[in-house]
Amino acid sequence: MKALFAAIFIMIFGIGGTAYADGTPHIKVEGEVWMADDQGVRLFTLPESYYIRINNLDESFYYITFNGVSGKVDKNSVVTVGYHTEAPGTQKDLTISDEFGEFSAINLKSSPDVASESVCEVPIDATIVFIGEYPKEKLWYYVRYGETYGYVRADRTDMPTPDYPAFVPEPEPDLPASADPDGSAEPEDAEDTVLKIVVIAGLAIPALALIIFLFRRGGKRRYRYEDYGYRRGDGERYYSENERARIGERDYRNEVYRPFDRDDSERYTNSDD
């Protein structure tokens, strides 16, 4: 089923290409929405009101990329919007707080817990990239250092509380008058579009089968007088031009004849017989 959704989605929106239509659906983040990895492990919360482009979908999840990190969100936790040309993230360069100046480095953690495994050491004077928040009793940030991702306590950075530009959605452009004369049309969400494609495909397949059936039926050989000839009034066989061409009989075109009549035996007989 996931493969079916993916195939339909690719046909509609050209996922994997280098250009996306303005109508490519995005999720709209409202409230607490978690982004998880492929195994369902929560990574961080998405900032509220952000529009994030959908890369793929299945029965339960939308697959997205935010701040360079790929993951999935529960479809029940978000709504979709049809239009947005640019969906910037919240990436921001951070440094380690001056309070830790006496240390040479701090550790990035594999999970938002001081007791979790360290994934790498970050020099005190290094820059890390903020990706998202992990709210707990103590706020943690999901960050990137080089090619390594991990967690650091927010109060150990120079941004102890979230401070990044608020997201302002771009307004949807006016639709052509012919497409939306009263301006009341609303963009379709991804599932509505997929449903329409499935319905159209379901109707098109039987229609195609009917056309093929009728075409093959129309191509069958029909019984015609000119194929099987006529019988003359005196009972002598009269051959049609088509039949004479096959058997090489003499030319009977000036002879008097009557057409055969078709009886219940599915053959042509003389009307006087």
C-alpha positions as CSV (number, residue, x, y, z in Angstrom):
1,M,0.0,0.0,0.0
2,K,2.9,2.4,0.8
3,A,4.3,1.8,-2.6
4,L,1.0,2.6,-4.2
5,F,0.7,5.9,-2.4
6,A,4.3,6.7,-3.3
7,A,3.8,5.9,-6.9
8,I,0.7,8.0,-7.2
9,F,2.3,10.9,-5.3
10,I,5.4,10.8,-7.6
11,M,3.1,10.9,-10.7
12,I,1.2,13.9,-9.3
13,F,4.0,16.0,-7.8
14,G,7.2,14.9,-9.5
15,I,8.9,14.0,-6.3
16,G,12.6,13.5,-6.8
17,G,12.9,16.1,-9.5
18,T,14.6,19.4,-9.3
19,A,11.6,21.6,-9.6
20,Y,8.3,21.7,-7.6
21,A,5.1,23.3,-8.5
22,D,3.7,26.0,-6.3
23,G,0.8,23.7,-5.4
24,T,3.1,21.0,-3.9
25,P,1.5,20.2,-0.5
26,H,3.0,21.2,2.8
27,I,2.1,20.4,6.3
28,K,1.1,23.2,8.6
29,V,2.5,22.9,12.1
30,E,0.1,23.8,14.9
31,G,0.7,22.8,18.5
32,E,3.2,20.2,19.6
33,V,4.3,18.2,16.5
34,W,7.1,15.8,16.8
35,M,9.4,14.8,14.0
36,A,10.6,11.2,14.2
37,D,13.2,9.1,12.4
38,D,12.3,6.1,10.2
39,Q,12.1,3.9,13.3
40,G,9.7,6.3,15.0
41,V,12.1,7.7,17.5
42,R,11.3,11.3,18.3
43,L,14.0,13.7,17.2
44,F,12.7,17.2,18.0
45,T,9.5,19.3,17.9
46,L,8.7,21.4,14.8
47,P,8.2,25.1,15.2
48,E,4.6,26.1,15.3
49,S,3.0,27.6,12.1
50,Y,5.8,26.5,9.8
51,Y,5.0,25.1,6.4
52,I,7.1,22.0,5.6
53,R,7.0,20.4,2.2
54,I,5.8,16.8,2.0
55,N,8.2,14.4,0.2
56,N,6.2,11.3,0.5
57,L,3.3,9.7,2.4
58,D,1.8,6.4,3.5
59,E,-1.3,5.4,5.5
60,S,0.0,6.9,8.8
61,F,2.8,9.4,8.1
62,Y,4.0,12.3,6.0
63,Y,7.6,12.1,5.2
64,I,9.4,15.5,5.2
65,T,12.7,17.2,5.4
66,F,13.3,20.1,7.8
67,N,16.5,21.9,8.5
68,G,18.3,19.3,6.4
69,V,17.0,16.4,8.5
70,S,14.7,13.8,7.0
71,G,12.0,12.2,9.1
72,K,8.2,11.7,9.4
73,V,5.3,13.2,11.2
74,D,2.0,11.6,12.3
75,K,-0.7,12.6,9.7
76,N,-3.2,13.1,12.5
77,S,-1.0,15.8,14.2
78,V,-0.9,18.2,11.3
79,V,-3.0,19.7,8.5
80,T,-2.0,20.3,4.9
81,V,-1.9,23.4,2.8
82,G,-1.5,23.4,-1.0
83,Y,0.7,26.4,-1.6
84,H,4.1,27.6,-0.5
85,T,7.1,28.4,-2.7
86,E,9.7,28.5,0.1
87,A,9.6,26.8,3.5
88,P,12.7,28.0,5.4
89,G,13.8,26.2,8.5
90,T,15.1,27.5,11.8
91,Q,18.8,26.7,11.4
92,K,20.9,29.0,13.4
93,D,24.6,29.0,14.4
94,L,25.2,28.6,18.1
95,T,28.3,28.7,20.3
96,I,28.9,27.2,23.7
97,S,28.0,29.5,26.6
98,D,30.8,31.5,28.2
99,E,30.0,29.8,31.5
100,F,31.8,26.8,30.3
101,G,35.0,28.7,29.2
102,E,37.1,26.7,31.7
103,F,36.4,23.5,29.8
104,S,38.1,22.5,26.5
105,A,35.0,20.8,25.1
106,I,31.5,19.6,25.8
107,N,29.9,16.4,24.7
108,L,27.0,16.0,22.2
109,K,24.6,13.3,23.5
110,S,22.8,10.6,21.5
111,S,19.6,11.4,23.3
112,P,18.4,14.3,25.5
113,D,19.8,12.9,28.7
114,V,23.0,13.6,30.6
115,A,23.5,9.9,31.2
116,S,23.2,9.0,27.5
117,E,26.1,8.1,25.3
118,S,28.3,10.9,23.9
119,V,28.5,11.0,20.1
120,C,31.3,13.5,19.8
121,E,33.2,16.3,21.6
122,V,32.6,19.9,20.6
123,P,35.4,22.4,21.3
124,I,34.4,25.4,23.4
125,D,35.2,27.8,20.6
126,A,33.4,25.8,17.9
127,T,30.1,26.6,16.2
128,I,27.2,24.2,16.2
129,V,24.0,24.5,14.1
130,F,20.6,24.5,15.8
131,I,18.1,22.2,14.2
132,G,15.1,21.9,16.6
133,E,13.9,21.7,20.2
134,Y,13.4,18.8,22.5
135,P,11.2,20.0,25.4
136,K,11.8,18.3,28.8
137,E,12.2,19.6,32.3
138,K,15.4,21.1,31.0
139,L,15.2,22.2,27.4
140,W,17.5,20.4,25.0
141,Y,18.5,21.3,21.4
142,Y,18.9,18.9,18.5
143,V,22.1,20.2,16.8
144,R,24.6,19.4,14.1
145,Y,28.4,19.7,14.5
146,G,30.1,19.0,11.2
147,E,28.4,15.8,10.0
148,T,27.4,14.6,13.4
149,Y,23.9,15.1,15.0
150,G,23.2,15.1,18.7
151,Y,21.7,16.8,21.7
152,V,23.0,19.6,23.9
153,R,21.4,21.3,26.8
154,A,19.9,24.7,25.7
155,D,21.4,26.5,28.8
156,R,24.9,25.4,27.7
157,T,24.7,27.4,24.5
158,D,24.5,31.2,23.8
159,M,20.7,30.7,23.1
160,P,19.4,29.4,26.4
161,T,15.8,30.0,25.2
162,P,14.5,29.7,21.7
163,D,15.2,32.8,19.7
164,Y,14.9,32.6,15.9
165,P,12.8,34.6,13.4
166,A,9.1,33.9,13.4
167,F,7.9,32.1,10.3
168,V,5.7,34.3,8.0
169,P,3.9,32.3,5.3
170,E,4.0,33.7,1.9
171,P,0.6,34.8,0.6
172,E,-1.0,32.6,-2.1
173,P,-1.0,34.4,-5.5
174,D,-4.2,35.4,-7.2
175,L,-5.6,32.6,-9.4
176,P,-6.5,33.4,-13.0
177,A,-10.2,34.5,-13.3
178,S,-11.0,31.5,-15.6
179,A,-9.7,29.1,-13.0
180,D,-11.5,30.7,-10.0
181,P,-14.0,33.3,-11.0
182,D,-15.3,34.0,-7.6
183,G,-12.0,33.6,-5.7
184,S,-13.6,31.0,-3.4
185,A,-11.6,28.0,-4.4
186,E,-9.4,26.5,-1.7
187,P,-6.2,24.4,-2.4
188,E,-6.7,20.7,-2.2
189,D,-4.7,18.7,0.4
190,A,-2.5,15.8,-0.6
191,E,-5.0,13.1,0.3
192,D,-7.9,14.7,-1.7
193,T,-5.7,14.9,-4.8
194,V,-4.5,11.3,-4.3
195,L,-8.1,10.1,-3.9
196,K,-9.2,11.8,-7.1
197,I,-6.4,10.2,-9.0
198,V,-7.3,6.8,-7.7
199,V,-11.0,7.3,-8.6
200,I,-10.1,8.5,-12.1
201,A,-7.8,5.5,-12.6
202,G,-10.5,3.2,-11.4
203,L,-12.9,4.5,-14.0
204,A,-10.4,4.7,-16.8
205,I,-9.3,1.0,-16.6
206,P,-12.8,-0.5,-17.2
207,A,-13.4,2.1,-20.0
208,L,-10.1,1.1,-21.7
209,A,-11.1,-2.6,-21.4
210,L,-14.5,-1.8,-23.0
211,I,-12.8,0.0,-25.9
212,I,-10.5,-2.9,-26.5
213,F,-13.4,-5.3,-26.4
214,L,-15.5,-3.3,-28.9
215,F,-12.4,-2.8,-31.2
216,R,-11.8,-6.5,-31.3
217,R,-15.4,-7.3,-31.8
218,G,-15.6,-4.8,-34.7
219,G,-12.6,-6.4,-36.3
220,K,-14.3,-9.8,-36.6
221,R,-15.1,-11.0,-40.1
222,R,-18.7,-10.3,-41.2
223,Y,-20.7,-12.3,-43.6
224,R,-21.4,-10.3,-46.8
225,Y,-23.0,-11.1,-50.1
226,E,-19.9,-9.9,-51.9
227,D,-17.7,-12.4,-50.0
228,Y,-20.0,-15.5,-50.6
229,G,-21.7,-14.6,-53.9
230,Y,-25.2,-15.0,-55.3
231,R,-27.1,-17.8,-56.9
232,R,-28.6,-17.1,-60.4
233,G,-32.3,-17.7,-60.9
234,D,-31.7,-21.0,-62.7
235,G,-29.8,-22.3,-59.7
236,E,-26.3,-21.9,-61.2
237,R,-23.7,-20.5,-58.9
238,Y,-22.9,-16.8,-59.3
239,Y,-19.6,-15.7,-57.8
240,S,-18.9,-12.2,-56.4
241,E,-15.9,-10.2,-57.5
242,N,-14.1,-11.0,-54.3
243,E,-14.6,-14.7,-54.7
244,R,-13.8,-14.7,-58.4
245,A,-10.5,-13.1,-57.5
246,R,-9.7,-16.0,-55.2
247,I,-10.9,-18.9,-57.5
248,G,-10.3,-17.4,-60.9
249,E,-13.8,-18.1,-62.3
250,R,-15.2,-16.4,-65.3
251,D,-16.9,-13.0,-65.3
252,Y,-20.6,-13.2,-64.3
253,R,-21.1,-9.5,-63.9
254,N,-23.8,-9.4,-66.7
255,E,-25.7,-12.4,-65.4
256,V,-29.2,-12.1,-63.8
257,Y,-29.1,-13.1,-60.2
258,R,-31.0,-12.8,-56.9
259,P,-29.3,-12.4,-53.5
260,F,-29.1,-15.2,-50.9
261,D,-31.3,-15.0,-47.8
262,R,-29.9,-15.9,-44.5
263,D,-31.8,-18.6,-42.6
264,D,-31.6,-20.1,-39.1
265,S,-28.7,-22.4,-40.1
266,E,-26.4,-19.3,-40.2
267,R,-25.7,-19.6,-44.0
268,Y,-27.1,-18.0,-47.1
269,T,-29.5,-19.9,-49.3
270,N,-31.4,-19.1,-52.4
271,S,-34.6,-17.2,-51.6
272,D,-36.6,-19.7,-53.7
273,D,-35.2,-22.8,-52.0
